[in-house]
Amino acid sequence: MTFDINTIVRENVKKLKPYSSARDEFEDFDTADMIFLDANENPYQNGVNRYPDPQQGNVKVVLGKMKNVNPKQILLGNGSDEVLDLLFRAFCEPKIDNVISLPPTYGMYSVLANINAVENREVLLSNDFQPQIDKILEAVDSNSKIIFLCSPNNPTGNSFSEESVKTLLEKFNGFVVIDEAYIDFSDKEGWLQKLDQYPNLIITQTLSKAYGLAGIRLGVCYASAEVISILNKIKPPYNVNELTQLRALERLSDEVKIANEITSIIAQRTELLSVLDKVSFVEKIYPTEANFILIKVDDANKRYDELIDKGIVIRNRTTQPLCENTLRLTIGTEEENKKLMEALKSI
């Protein structure tokens, strides 16, 4: 298969002349003595009176070093949801094109498809929550632009086999988007180092999970420089604010603390798994490589309400395909997990 990005980009995006902000037009790292009268800003300094770097250069450099990726292959968004929305807007023609998602999975793929008037073709995962490759490829036609793979998957917690992902990358003449929001909790490597091997590979990650920055809304897209260039054409000029950029740089500078928190979460996950195995109403514990555990219980609605009564909020996933009577438990602190385990035992 020869992948040609020009056959996928929307015609209006190809012709688009992107908005050029004041900060895009003046690029100079030595700005200490410069007087900025170009962007109609309030001139009185308070830390945020100036527009932020529209390309978030400092954050991309740090992420590039951490992930061993060229900064030109990175796009940052206001959460992963903005990144995903940009992919629809760049590559999917409304009312003509389609994407493929694999339920049960992250619900925003379907929501964004509907918002952008793009058909979402759902191909259920197998009973062991793996992609059904033959059925996926059967669902593909000439207007299929993106296949969304969430791995490790939400809400199931498992990763997809390398063989399955590789097959899709090699046989699908469109983009394969791997959502790696939970990759830091897995012992598997992920797909970042294969970006240059597959021109149709796009990876999304987030600072909301392992990095503990859900409140600042910072999502990351890794792809070829060509893909990133197209997304940069259509993204809002200042989509990541100054406070978010500063907070991200502060957090990313402490890799030891991040690693310790991830280690703690994984240890707490192991402990919770051992306790769940002894809870009478838990009928099945699904394998997990994320910071949560999906369990099948006798009556999800009943058990959910019982935990609410004990002051513990979890997620009832029983309405999702293949997830009847399932609950999703996020791994908390050691103290929070202790209260959860006590509650489960008392119920």
N, C-alpha and C positions, 0 to 999 in steps of 0.2 A: 504493500500500500504506500503510495506517495501522497503525503499530506500537504495540501496547498491552502494556506490560511486565507488567501484571497477569494477562495470559493465560499468561505464561511462568513467573512465580515459583511455586515449590512452595507448596501450601496450608499445609503445616506451618510453612514459613518465614514466610508472611504472618502467621500467628497467634503466632509465636514472640516471647516476651519475652526479650530478650538479657540475658546476665549483666552486671551492673553492678559494676565493680571499684571499689575505694576511690579510685583516681586518676580514674575517670570521674565519680564523684559530687562530688569537690572539684576545681573548675577555677578557678584563680586564678594569674595570672602574677606577682603580687607576693607571693612566699612566703618572703622572706629571714628574717623574724622568726617564722615559723610553727613550731609544734611538731607533728610528725606522729605521731599515735598511733592511726591509723585502719586500718593495713594489716597489722598483726601482723609488722612487719619487725624485724630486728635494728637497734637504734638507733645502733650504733657505726659511724662513718663509715669507709668504705674505698674509696669511689668507686662501688661497685656493691651496697651494702647496701639501697638503695631500689629499688622496682619502676620499670621504665622507663615513659616516656610511652606509654600504650596507643594513642594516635593518631599518634605520631611527628611531632608538629606542626612541629618545627624542620626536619626533613628534607623534609617536604612543601612547606614554604615555599620552601626552596632549589630543589628540583626544579621547583616551579611557576614560579619566575622563569626558570630555565634553559630550560624547555620551553614557556613561555608558556601555562600551563594553570592554571586555578583549583585551589588545593589541595583544595577540596571534591570535585574530580573525580579524586582520587588515592587509591589504596589501596596500602599496602606489605605485603609478605608475606615469609615465611621462604623466600626464593628464589621464582622464577616458578612453580615446581611447586606451592607452597602456593596461590598466586593461582589457578592453573588448577583445582586441586582445589576451591577455594571456588566457582568458577563451576559445576562439576558439582553441588555440594551445594545451591546456591541455586536452580538452574533446571532440573535434570534429575531427574524422578521415577524411582527405581530400578525396573527390570524393566518399565518402560512407555515411557519416552522414549528418543530416540536422538540421537547427534551424528554429524557427518560430518567425516572427515579425508581428506587427500589424499596418500597415499604416493607416492614416498618422502618422509618427513618426520620431524619430531621424535617419537621413540617414546613419550614420556610421555602423549601424547593417548590412545593406545590403552590404556596401562597404567592411567591414571586412570579411563577408561571402565569397564574391567573391575573395578577396585576399587569403583567406585560402582554396579556392576550396571546399567550403561547401555550399550545397543547402540552400537557404533562402526561406522558404515557407511563403508567405504573406497571412494573413487573415485580411481583412479589418475590421476596427472598425465599429460599428453601426452608424447610422445617428446622434445619440447623443454622438458619440465618446466614446463608452464603448466597452470592449472586448465581442465578440460573442463567448461565452464559448463552446457551442455545436460545432460550426464550427472549433474552435481551436482544440478541442479534436478529431474531425474527421480527421484533417490534421496530427495528430500525428501517427507515426509508430515506429517500434522497433529501428530505427536509428535516432529518434528525440532526441537531447541531451539538447537543451536549448530553453526556451521561453523567449523573451525579452519584458518586460513591462516598459514603460516610464511613471512614475506617480509621480507628475503631468506631463502630456504628452507635448511634443514639436512636432508640433507647436500649438496644440489645447488649452493647458493651464489647462485642467481639470484633476482631479485625477480619478483613477479607483475605482470602488466600492470594499469595503472590502470583500464582499461576493464572487465577481468574482475572486479576487486574492486568497482567501482561497480555493476556489474550484480547481483552477489550482495547487496549492501547494499540495493538498491532492490527486488529481487524476492523475497528470502527474509524471511519473517515470523518471524524468530528472530534470535539474536545472531550476528554475524560477528566472530570473535575473530582479530585480526591480531597474530601473535607477531613483534615487531620486535626480537628479541634482537641482531640483527646490523645494525640500521639505520645505526649510526654509521659503518660502513665503506662505505656506499653513497653514490652521488652523487644518489640520489633523496631526495625530501623526507620521505617517510613520511606517515602519516595523522593525526597528532596534531591538526593544525589543522582537521580536518574533524569533530571530535567533536560539536560543536554542530549540525552539518548532518545527522548520521545518529544517531538515538536508539538504534539497534540495533548501533552500533559500539563494540567494546571492544578496547583495545590493551594488550598486555603488553610490557614491556621489562625489562631486567635491568642490574645493575651488575657482572655477572660477566665481561663481554666487554670492551668498549671502556674501561670504567672500572677494569678490573684488580682487582675486588674479589670474585672467585669464592669466596674463603675466608670471607667474612662472611655469605653467603647473603642477598641482598636483592633481591627482585623487585618490580616496580612494575606496577600496573594503572591505566590511564587510561580513564575512562568517564563517562557522565552522573552528576550528583550523585545521581540516583535509584538507579542501579545501585550506586554506591559505598555508599550508605546501607544497601542490602539486604545487601551483602557484609560490612559492618561489624557487622550483627546476628549473623552466624554465625562470624566469625573468632574465634580464641582471644584472650582479653583482652590478653595481653602477648606477642603472636606475634613481635615484633621486639625483640631484647634491647638493653640499654643500650650494650654494647660495639659492637654492629653500628651503632647509630644514631650514636655518636660517631665511629667510623671512617669512616662514610659522609660525615658533615659535614666531616671533615678532608680527605678526598679531593676532594669536590665543590668545596671552596674554591679548589682549584688548577686552574682550567679551562685555563690555558695548558699545563700539563704534560700534562693529558689530551689536549688537541688535538695536541700534539707527538708523543705516543705513537701516536695514531691515524694521523697523517701518516706516521710511520715505518713502521708496519705496512703501510699501503697501498703505500708505496714498495718495501718488501721483497716484497710480493705481486707487484708489477710485474716485479721482477727475477727472482723465482722462475718466473713465467710464461714469461719469455724463455728460461730455461734448460730448462724442461720441454719446450719446443718442439723441442729438439735431442736429447732422450733417446730412444734407439731403441725401447725397449719401451713407450713412452707412445703409445697409439693415438688418444686424444682428450683434449682439455683443455676442460672445461666453463666457460662464462662465470661469473664470480663477482663478487659485490658484498659479500662477507663477509670475515672474517679467516681464510679457508681456501680451498683449491682442491680440487675433485674431478677426478680424472683416471681415464681408462679405460686399462688396461694389458693386456698379453697374458695374464698369469697373476697375479691379485691375491694369491693365497695364497703363491705363490713369492716375489714381490717384497716382500711384507710381511715374510716370514721373513728375507730377505736384508738388509733394513734393520734389523731387530731385531738381527741378528748384528753390525751396525755401530754398535749402540748408539742407534738412532733409533726411537722409537715413534710410529707413525702410526695411522690408523684404517682397517681393512678393511671396506668397505661392500658387499661383493659379495653378501651375503645379502639386501640390501634390494631391493624391486621396482624394475625398470628400471635397476638398478645393478650388473649382473653384471660382475665383474672391475674394480671401481672401488676406488680408494684415496682417502682424504681427508687432505690435508696441512694442518695448522694453520700459520699464519705465525708464526715465532719471532723471536728477536732477530737482528740482523745476523750475529752469530757463529754462532748455531744454524742459520740458513738457509745459511750458507756450508758448514757441515759436511754439511747435507742435500744441497746441490747437488753437493758433492764425492762423496758416497756414490752419488747417482744416476748420475753420470758413470762412476764406477768399476764399478758393476754393469753 
